[in-house]
Amino acid sequence: MKDCKIILPLFLVMAGQGMHAKVAGTERPNIIFIVADDLGWTDLGISGSDYYETPAIDRLASEGMMFDNAYSAAANSAPSRACMMSGMYTPRHGIYTVSPSERGHASERKLIPVPNTDDLDTRFVTIAEALSAAGYRCGHIGKWHLGDDADGTGPLAQGFDTNTGGDRAGAPYSYFYPYCLPDKSRCHHGLSQGKPGEYLTDRLTDEAVKFIKESGDQPFFLHLAHFAVHTSLQAPEETIEKYRNKPAGKYHSNPVYAAMIEKLDDSVRRICDTVDSLGMADNTLIVFWSDNGGSEPVTDNWPLRGGKGTPYEGGDRVPLIIRWNGHTDPGTVSSVPVCGIDFFPTFISVAGADKVKGLDGKDIFSLVSGKSSRRDLFWHFPAYLESYTSDHGFRATPYSSIRSGDWKLIHYYEDGSEELFDLSSDPGETENLSLTEPGIRKRLHRRLFRWLSKTNAPIPHELNPEYIPR
C-alpha cells in the first residue's frame, strides 16, 4: 500500500501569516501570472516528485510562498480559466466543461446534462479590463480557450493590449513550429512566423521576455498561459533522451512528460532571471499556478484521488506559488484554502484598481493574513465527462461539491448519493464518512444547496430517454 505522506524540503517552514498586505503609497507592482496546463499537484520536485526536475519552480517557492491547499474552480481547462479570468464561479458565466456537455456514450448518461457555454461573454469584466482601467499594460501570451479575437471574444476583446497565441484552441496544434493544424487551415494567433524546430514553450517564453522588456516604466500585467503540459505529449528529443536514461521514480516515469515539465521549468527560470536582471524583483508579483489537476494516466497525482476532470482532489487541487519580495516571506507554506476565483480580487487589490462588484473570490493576501473571513469553496459540474482509460464509463457525472474547513462533500445528481471526506486525515479521499457523520453531511448539504440557489445554478433533472441501465 502507498505511504500517504509527502515530505517537503526542510526550508519550507509552515506559516500561517507569511504574506503582508500592500503598504499604502507603494508603487503599483508589475504582475506576472504564469499558468501551467494540466500540471498535477505533485508534479514538482518541491511537492514530492523524484523523477520530474523543476529547480527553477522549486527556487521560486524558496523565495516566496507555496500553497498546499490551492484549487482550480473547475477540474478542466475552459471553466477553470473562465472562473479565474472573471473571478466568478461556473454558474455565473455558464462555462461548465470543455464542450459538449454530453460527453461519453448516450446510453450510459442517465440525465440530460445542462447545455454548456463555450466562450466567456464580454459582458463580464475580466482581470485585464480592471487592470487596464488602472493604467496597466496587459499582455496575453499562450492559451486562451475562452473564445477568439476573430469572433470578438478573444483576449483583445477582453482587456488585453496584446495577444500572442490566444484563441479558442484548448490544446496546441503542434508543440513545434509551424504551430498550425496539419493542413495549415488554422494556426495559433500571432505565431505564424517562426523557425524550424522551434519549441512552443520556448517561443512563448521569448514573447514574454520581450513583453517585459518593452513595458518600460508602465506597470504591466503579463498572463503567460502555457499550453504545456497538455497533451499531445511532445518535447525536444535531447530532453526526452535525458529522462529515458534516468531511473523511473516511485510514481512518475514518463520521459516525454518529464521533458515537457523541464521546458516549463526553464520558462519560469527565464522569466525570473529577466525580472531580476532588470531590477524589477522588489516591485513584481510573480504567481505560478496550474489550471486543473494532472491528467491521468499521463501522470500520477498520488496521494490525491483521481485526476483532471474528476470531482476528487486530484482533479482540482493544484500547485500555487506566489513571490513578491517584501510581501511574501521566503520559503513559507500556507495551508489556507485558496481558489482560482481569488486571483482577480488579489490582483486588483495590490494594483490599487477599482473594486469590481459581484466577484466570488477573495484577496489571497487578506485570507492568509487572517484579515478576511474564511469561506467555503464550491464546484458545480452539471455535465458528463468520458473516461480516459476505458471505452465506457465516466471521469465525472453531474455533481456539485463543497469544501468547508477540512470537510468535503460531493453530491451526485444521477442518484442523489453523497460522499463525505475529512481531508485533514484523508487527503486521498479513501473513506466515505457520509453514513458515520450524518450531522456534518447534512450541514454541508444545506450549505451547498443554499449556494446553488443563490447562484441560480442549473440542476440536471430530466431523464435521458436513450439511457440503458447496466
C-alpha positions as CSV (number, residue, x, y, z in Angstrom):
1,M,0.0,0.0,0.0
2,K,1.2,3.5,-0.8
3,D,2.6,5.6,2.0
4,C,0.3,8.6,2.5
5,K,2.8,11.2,3.4
6,I,4.6,13.8,1.3
7,I,7.9,15.1,2.8
8,L,8.7,18.6,1.7
9,P,12.2,20.1,1.9
10,L,13.1,21.5,5.3
11,F,13.4,25.1,4.2
12,L,9.6,25.1,3.6
13,V,8.5,26.1,7.1
14,M,4.8,26.1,7.6
15,A,3.5,29.6,8.1
16,G,0.1,30.9,9.0
17,Q,0.9,34.6,8.2
18,G,3.7,34.6,5.6
19,M,2.1,37.3,3.5
20,H,1.8,41.0,4.1
21,A,-0.8,43.3,2.7
22,K,0.2,46.1,0.2
23,V,1.7,49.0,2.0
24,A,-0.2,52.3,1.4
25,G,1.7,54.5,-1.1
26,T,3.9,51.9,-2.5
27,E,4.5,51.8,-6.3
28,R,2.0,49.7,-8.2
29,P,3.6,46.3,-8.8
30,N,4.0,44.5,-12.1
31,I,2.0,41.3,-12.1
32,I,3.3,38.2,-13.9
33,F,0.8,35.3,-13.9
34,I,2.3,32.0,-15.2
35,V,-0.3,29.4,-15.8
36,A,0.6,25.8,-16.5
37,D,-1.9,23.5,-18.2
38,D,-2.8,20.1,-16.5
39,L,0.2,20.2,-14.2
40,G,-0.5,17.9,-11.2
41,W,-0.2,18.8,-7.5
42,T,2.8,16.5,-7.1
43,D,4.4,17.1,-10.5
44,L,7.1,19.4,-9.0
45,G,10.3,18.4,-7.2
46,I,9.3,20.5,-4.3
47,S,6.0,18.7,-3.9
48,G,7.4,15.2,-3.9
49,S,8.3,14.0,-7.4
50,D,11.6,12.1,-7.6
51,Y,11.5,11.9,-11.4
52,Y,10.4,15.3,-12.8
53,E,13.0,18.0,-12.4
54,T,11.9,21.6,-11.5
55,P,14.8,23.5,-10.0
56,A,13.5,26.9,-11.1
57,I,10.0,26.4,-9.8
58,D,11.4,25.0,-6.6
59,R,13.6,28.0,-6.2
60,L,10.6,30.3,-6.8
61,A,8.9,28.5,-3.9
62,S,12.0,29.0,-1.7
63,E,11.9,32.7,-2.5
64,G,8.1,33.1,-1.9
65,M,5.1,31.3,-0.5
66,M,3.8,27.9,-1.6
67,F,0.1,26.9,-1.1
68,D,-0.7,23.2,-0.3
69,N,-4.5,23.8,-0.4
70,A,-4.8,25.7,-3.7
71,Y,-7.6,24.8,-6.1
72,S,-8.9,25.5,-9.5
73,A,-12.6,26.4,-9.6
74,A,-13.2,23.6,-12.1
75,A,-11.5,20.3,-12.8
76,N,-10.9,21.0,-16.5
77,S,-9.5,23.9,-18.5
78,A,-12.1,26.1,-20.1
79,P,-14.3,26.5,-17.0
80,S,-11.3,26.9,-14.7
81,R,-9.9,29.7,-16.9
82,A,-13.3,31.4,-17.1
83,C,-13.6,31.4,-13.4
84,M,-10.0,32.7,-13.0
85,M,-10.4,35.5,-15.6
86,S,-13.9,36.6,-14.3
87,G,-13.4,36.0,-10.6
88,M,-16.7,34.1,-10.6
89,Y,-17.9,30.5,-10.1
90,T,-19.2,28.5,-13.0
91,P,-23.0,29.1,-12.5
92,R,-22.3,32.9,-13.1
93,H,-20.9,32.5,-16.6
94,G,-22.2,29.1,-17.7
95,I,-18.9,27.5,-18.8
96,Y,-19.0,24.2,-17.1
97,T,-16.8,22.0,-19.2
98,V,-15.0,21.7,-22.5
99,S,-17.9,21.3,-24.9
100,P,-20.0,19.4,-25.4
101,S,-21.6,18.7,-22.0
102,E,-23.0,15.3,-23.2
103,R,-19.7,13.5,-23.5
104,G,-19.4,9.7,-23.5
105,H,-21.9,7.1,-24.6
106,A,-25.5,8.4,-24.7
107,S,-26.8,5.0,-23.5
108,E,-24.8,5.5,-20.3
109,R,-26.0,9.0,-19.4
110,K,-28.9,8.8,-17.0
111,L,-29.7,12.5,-17.2
112,I,-29.7,15.1,-19.9
113,P,-26.9,17.5,-19.0
114,V,-27.1,21.2,-18.8
115,P,-26.1,22.9,-22.1
116,N,-22.6,24.4,-22.0
117,T,-21.5,27.9,-22.9
118,D,-18.3,27.9,-25.0
119,D,-17.0,31.4,-24.8
120,L,-16.6,33.9,-21.9
121,D,-19.2,36.6,-22.6
122,T,-17.8,40.1,-23.0
123,R,-20.4,41.4,-20.5
124,F,-18.2,40.0,-17.8
125,V,-15.4,42.2,-16.5
126,T,-12.0,40.5,-16.7
127,I,-8.8,40.9,-14.7
128,A,-7.2,42.6,-17.7
129,E,-10.1,45.1,-18.1
130,A,-9.9,46.0,-14.4
131,L,-6.1,46.4,-14.5
132,S,-6.2,48.2,-17.9
133,A,-8.5,50.8,-16.4
134,A,-6.0,51.3,-13.6
135,G,-3.2,52.1,-16.1
136,Y,-1.7,48.7,-16.6
137,R,-0.3,47.4,-19.9
138,C,-1.9,44.0,-20.3
139,G,-0.4,41.2,-22.4
140,H,-1.8,37.7,-23.1
141,I,0.7,35.1,-24.3
142,G,-0.3,31.4,-24.9
143,K,-3.6,29.5,-24.3
144,W,-6.9,31.4,-24.1
145,H,-9.6,28.8,-24.7
146,L,-12.4,31.2,-24.0
147,G,-13.2,32.5,-27.4
148,D,-11.4,34.0,-30.4
149,D,-10.4,37.5,-31.4
150,A,-12.0,36.9,-34.8
151,D,-15.3,36.5,-33.1
152,G,-14.9,39.3,-30.6
153,T,-14.4,37.0,-27.6
154,G,-10.6,36.7,-27.6
155,P,-8.0,38.4,-25.4
156,L,-8.1,41.7,-27.4
157,A,-11.8,41.9,-26.7
158,Q,-11.4,41.2,-23.0
159,G,-9.0,44.0,-21.9
160,F,-5.6,42.8,-23.2
161,D,-3.4,45.2,-25.3
162,T,-1.5,42.3,-27.0
163,N,-2.3,38.7,-27.8
164,T,0.2,36.1,-28.9
165,G,-1.1,32.5,-29.2
166,G,-4.5,33.0,-27.7
167,D,-7.6,31.6,-29.5
168,R,-10.3,29.1,-28.9
169,A,-8.0,26.1,-29.0
170,G,-7.8,24.0,-25.8
171,A,-4.6,22.2,-26.9
172,P,-1.7,23.2,-29.1
173,Y,-2.0,22.4,-32.8
174,S,1.7,21.4,-32.5
175,Y,4.4,22.0,-30.0
176,F,6.9,22.5,-32.8
177,Y,6.8,25.2,-35.5
178,P,4.7,25.7,-37.5
179,Y,2.1,26.0,-34.8
180,C,-0.7,25.0,-37.1
181,L,-3.1,22.2,-37.9
182,P,-1.6,19.7,-40.3
183,D,-3.5,21.2,-43.3
184,K,-2.4,24.7,-42.3
185,S,-6.1,25.7,-42.1
186,R,-5.6,27.2,-38.7
187,C,-2.6,28.5,-36.8
188,H,-2.3,30.0,-33.3
189,H,-2.9,33.7,-33.2
190,G,0.3,35.7,-33.8
191,L,2.6,32.6,-34.2
192,S,2.6,32.3,-38.0
193,Q,6.2,33.1,-38.1
194,G,9.0,31.0,-36.6
195,K,12.0,28.8,-37.1
196,P,12.1,25.1,-38.0
197,G,12.5,23.0,-34.8
198,E,11.3,25.9,-32.6
199,Y,9.5,24.6,-29.5
200,L,6.3,26.3,-28.4
201,T,7.1,26.6,-24.7
202,D,10.4,28.3,-25.6
203,R,8.7,30.6,-28.1
204,L,6.0,31.7,-25.7
205,T,8.7,32.5,-23.2
206,D,10.6,34.5,-25.8
207,E,7.5,36.5,-26.4
208,A,7.0,37.0,-22.6
209,V,10.6,38.2,-22.1
210,K,10.1,40.7,-25.0
211,F,6.8,42.0,-23.4
212,I,8.5,42.5,-20.0
213,K,11.4,44.4,-21.6
214,E,9.2,46.6,-23.7
215,S,6.9,47.7,-20.9
216,G,9.3,50.4,-19.7
217,D,8.0,52.4,-16.7
218,Q,4.4,51.5,-17.2
219,P,3.1,48.8,-14.7
220,F,2.2,45.7,-16.6
221,F,0.1,42.5,-16.2
222,L,1.5,39.5,-18.1
223,H,-0.7,36.5,-18.5
224,L,1.7,33.8,-19.6
225,A,-0.6,30.8,-20.2
226,H,1.4,27.9,-21.3
227,F,-0.1,25.1,-23.3
228,A,2.4,22.8,-21.5
229,V,1.9,20.2,-20.2
230,H,-1.3,19.4,-22.0
231,T,-1.4,16.5,-24.5
232,S,-0.3,15.7,-27.1
233,L,3.0,14.8,-25.5
234,Q,5.8,16.4,-27.5
235,A,9.2,17.7,-26.4
236,P,12.7,18.2,-27.9
237,E,14.4,14.8,-28.4
238,E,17.5,15.6,-26.5
239,T,15.5,16.5,-23.4
240,I,13.4,13.3,-23.7
241,E,16.6,11.3,-24.0
242,K,17.8,12.6,-20.7
243,Y,14.8,11.1,-18.9
244,R,14.9,7.9,-20.9
245,N,18.3,7.4,-19.3
246,K,17.0,8.3,-15.8
247,P,15.7,5.6,-13.4
248,A,11.9,5.7,-13.0
249,G,10.6,7.4,-9.9
250,K,8.3,6.0,-7.3
251,Y,5.2,7.2,-9.1
252,H,6.4,9.1,-12.1
253,S,8.2,7.7,-15.1
254,N,7.1,9.2,-18.4
255,P,10.2,10.7,-20.1
256,V,8.3,12.8,-22.7
257,Y,6.0,14.4,-20.0
258,A,9.1,14.9,-17.8
259,A,10.8,16.7,-20.7
260,M,7.8,18.9,-21.1
261,I,7.9,19.8,-17.4
262,E,11.6,20.6,-17.7
263,K,10.9,23.0,-20.6
264,L,8.1,24.6,-18.5
265,D,10.5,24.9,-15.6
266,D,13.1,26.6,-17.8
267,S,10.4,29.1,-18.8
268,V,10.0,30.0,-15.2
269,R,13.7,30.4,-14.8
270,R,14.0,32.7,-17.8
271,I,11.1,34.9,-16.6
272,C,12.5,35.2,-13.1
273,D,16.0,35.9,-14.4
274,T,14.6,38.6,-16.7
275,V,12.8,40.3,-13.8
276,D,15.8,40.0,-11.5
277,S,18.3,41.3,-14.1
278,L,16.1,44.3,-14.9
279,G,15.9,45.3,-11.2
280,M,12.2,44.6,-11.0
281,A,12.2,41.9,-8.4
282,D,11.0,44.1,-5.5
283,N,8.2,45.5,-7.5
284,T,6.9,42.4,-9.4
285,L,4.4,40.0,-8.1
286,I,5.0,36.6,-9.7
287,V,2.3,33.9,-9.5
288,F,2.7,30.3,-10.7
289,W,-0.4,28.1,-10.9
290,S,-2.0,25.2,-12.8
291,D,-5.5,25.4,-14.3
292,N,-6.5,22.0,-13.0
293,G,-5.1,18.7,-11.8
294,G,-2.8,16.3,-13.6
295,S,-4.2,14.3,-16.4
296,E,-4.2,10.6,-15.7
297,P,-2.8,8.2,-16.9
298,V,-0.1,10.7,-18.2
299,T,0.9,11.4,-14.6
300,D,0.1,10.1,-11.2
301,N,-1.5,12.5,-8.7
302,W,-1.0,10.3,-5.7
303,P,-1.6,10.7,-2.8
304,L,-4.6,12.5,-4.2
305,R,-7.5,10.6,-5.7
306,G,-8.4,11.0,-9.4
307,G,-7.1,13.5,-11.9
308,K,-8.2,16.1,-14.4
309,G,-12.0,16.1,-14.9
310,T,-12.9,14.2,-11.7
311,P,-14.7,15.5,-8.7
312,Y,-11.8,14.4,-6.4
313,E,-8.8,16.3,-5.1
314,G,-6.6,15.1,-8.0
315,G,-8.9,17.0,-10.3
316,D,-8.8,20.4,-8.8
317,R,-6.1,20.7,-6.1
318,V,-3.2,22.3,-7.9
319,P,0.3,23.9,-7.4
320,L,0.4,27.5,-6.4
321,I,3.4,29.7,-5.7
322,I,3.5,33.4,-5.1
323,R,6.6,35.6,-4.9
324,W,6.6,39.2,-4.1
325,N,9.7,40.5,-2.3
326,G,8.9,42.2,0.9
327,H,5.3,40.9,0.9
328,T,5.8,37.1,0.9
329,D,8.1,35.5,3.5
330,P,10.7,33.4,1.7
331,G,10.3,29.6,2.0
332,T,6.9,29.5,3.6
333,V,3.9,27.3,3.1
334,S,0.3,28.2,3.6
335,S,-2.4,25.7,4.2
336,V,-5.2,28.3,3.8
337,P,-7.6,27.0,1.1
338,V,-7.5,29.4,-1.9
339,C,-9.0,29.1,-5.4
340,G,-8.7,30.3,-8.9
341,I,-11.5,32.8,-8.4
342,D,-9.2,34.6,-5.9
343,F,-6.7,35.9,-8.4
344,F,-9.0,38.7,-9.7
345,P,-9.6,40.4,-6.3
346,T,-6.0,39.8,-5.3
347,F,-4.5,41.5,-8.4
348,I,-6.8,44.5,-8.3
349,S,-6.1,44.9,-4.6
350,V,-2.3,45.0,-5.0
351,A,-2.7,47.2,-8.1
352,G,-4.9,49.7,-6.3
353,A,-7.5,49.3,-9.0
354,D,-11.2,50.0,-8.5
355,K,-13.1,47.2,-7.0
356,V,-15.4,45.1,-9.2
357,K,-18.8,44.2,-7.9
358,G,-20.1,40.6,-7.9
359,L,-16.8,38.7,-7.6
360,D,-16.9,35.4,-5.8
361,G,-13.2,35.4,-4.9
362,K,-11.3,36.8,-2.0
363,D,-8.0,38.7,-1.8
364,I,-5.4,35.9,-1.1
365,F,-3.3,38.3,0.9
366,S,-6.2,39.0,3.2
367,L,-7.1,35.3,3.5
368,V,-3.6,34.3,4.5
369,S,-3.1,37.2,6.9
370,G,-6.4,36.4,8.6
371,K,-7.9,39.8,7.7
372,S,-10.6,38.2,5.6
373,S,-13.2,35.8,6.9
374,R,-12.8,32.2,6.0
375,R,-15.3,30.9,3.5
376,D,-16.5,27.7,1.8
377,L,-15.3,26.7,-1.7
378,F,-17.8,25.3,-4.3
379,W,-17.8,23.4,-7.5
380,H,-20.7,22.8,-9.9
381,F,-20.5,20.4,-12.9
382,P,-23.9,19.6,-14.4
383,A,-22.3,17.7,-17.3
384,Y,-20.7,14.4,-18.3
385,L,-17.0,13.7,-19.0
386,E,-15.9,10.4,-20.5
387,S,-13.3,8.1,-19.1
388,Y,-9.6,8.3,-20.2
389,T,-8.9,4.7,-19.5
390,S,-11.9,2.9,-20.9
391,D,-14.3,2.9,-23.8
392,H,-17.1,3.1,-21.3
393,G,-17.8,5.0,-18.1
394,F,-17.1,8.5,-16.9
395,R,-14.5,10.5,-15.2
396,A,-17.4,12.6,-13.9
397,T,-21.2,12.5,-14.0
398,P,-23.2,15.6,-12.9
399,Y,-22.2,16.7,-9.4
400,S,-21.7,19.6,-7.1
401,S,-19.3,19.8,-4.2
402,I,-18.3,21.9,-1.3
403,R,-15.2,22.2,0.8
404,S,-15.9,23.6,4.3
405,G,-12.9,23.7,6.6
406,D,-11.4,20.3,6.4
407,W,-14.6,18.6,5.2
408,K,-15.6,18.0,1.6
409,L,-19.0,16.8,0.4
410,I,-19.8,15.6,-3.1
411,H,-23.4,15.4,-4.3
412,Y,-24.2,13.3,-7.4
413,Y,-27.3,14.2,-9.4
414,E,-27.9,10.8,-11.1
415,D,-29.0,9.1,-7.9
416,G,-28.7,11.7,-5.1
417,S,-25.9,9.9,-3.4
418,E,-23.2,11.8,-1.5
419,E,-19.6,11.3,-0.4
420,L,-18.1,13.0,2.7
421,F,-14.4,13.1,3.3
422,D,-12.2,14.5,6.1
423,L,-9.3,16.0,4.1
424,S,-7.2,16.6,7.2
425,S,-6.7,12.9,7.8
426,D,-7.7,11.5,4.4
427,P,-6.5,13.8,1.6
428,G,-6.7,10.8,-0.7
429,E,-10.5,10.6,-0.1
430,T,-10.4,6.8,0.6
431,E,-13.0,6.7,3.3
432,N,-16.6,7.9,2.7
433,L,-17.9,9.2,6.0
434,S,-21.4,10.2,4.8
435,L,-23.1,7.4,6.9
436,T,-20.9,7.7,10.0
437,E,-21.0,11.5,10.2
438,P,-24.6,12.3,9.3
439,G,-24.7,15.7,11.1
440,I,-21.7,17.0,9.1
441,R,-23.1,15.6,5.9
442,K,-26.5,17.4,6.4
443,R,-24.8,20.7,7.4
444,L,-22.6,20.7,4.3
445,H,-25.6,19.6,2.1
446,R,-27.6,22.6,3.3
447,R,-24.7,25.0,2.7
448,L,-24.1,23.6,-0.8
449,F,-27.7,23.8,-1.9
450,R,-28.0,27.3,-0.4
451,W,-25.1,28.3,-2.6
452,L,-26.6,26.6,-5.6
453,S,-29.9,28.5,-5.1
454,K,-28.0,31.8,-4.6
455,T,-26.1,31.5,-7.8
456,N,-29.1,30.2,-9.8
457,A,-27.1,27.1,-10.7
458,P,-28.9,24.9,-13.3
459,I,-29.5,21.4,-12.0
460,P,-29.8,18.5,-14.4
461,H,-33.0,16.6,-13.6
462,E,-34.5,15.4,-16.9
463,L,-34.1,11.7,-17.6
464,N,-32.3,10.7,-20.8
465,P,-34.6,8.5,-22.9
466,E,-31.5,6.9,-24.5
467,Y,-30.2,5.7,-21.2
468,I,-29.9,1.9,-20.8
469,P,-29.4,0.7,-17.2
470,R,-26.4,-1.7,-16.9
